[in-house]
Each structure stands twice: as C-alpha cells, then as structure tokens.
Amino acid sequence: MQAEVAGSVVTVTVAAIMAVTVVLVVRFAVRGTQSQHRAMVLSAVAEIVRALRGRP
C-alpha cells in the first residue's frame, strides 16, 4: 500500500515539475520575440515537450 502511494506521489511531483518547467520555458522563449515569430517559437517548444514526454 505504501509503495503505491509513494509511486503516485512521485508521478504527481514529476508532472508538476514538468508543467512548471514548460511554463517557464514558454515565458522565456516568448519574451522578446516579435509577434510574427511567436507561433514558430511556440511550435518549437511544443515539439521539445513532446520529445521529452516520448510522444511523436
């Protein structure tokens, strides 16, 4: 029982860290970017996130 709870806590913690990291990366990537380049920057960040999560 405790191993299941520990596994759940680890999963939630990793998900939270990933979410915060993605938000910070997007914030830093978009800051200072011209409006015509933002879509390309966000698309690149999304591609990186998908690669980190292991999804094509």
Secondary structure, DSSP 8 states (H G I E B T S, - for coil): -HHHHHHHHHHHHHHHHHHHHHHHHHHHHHTT--GGGHHHHHHHHHHHHHHHHT--
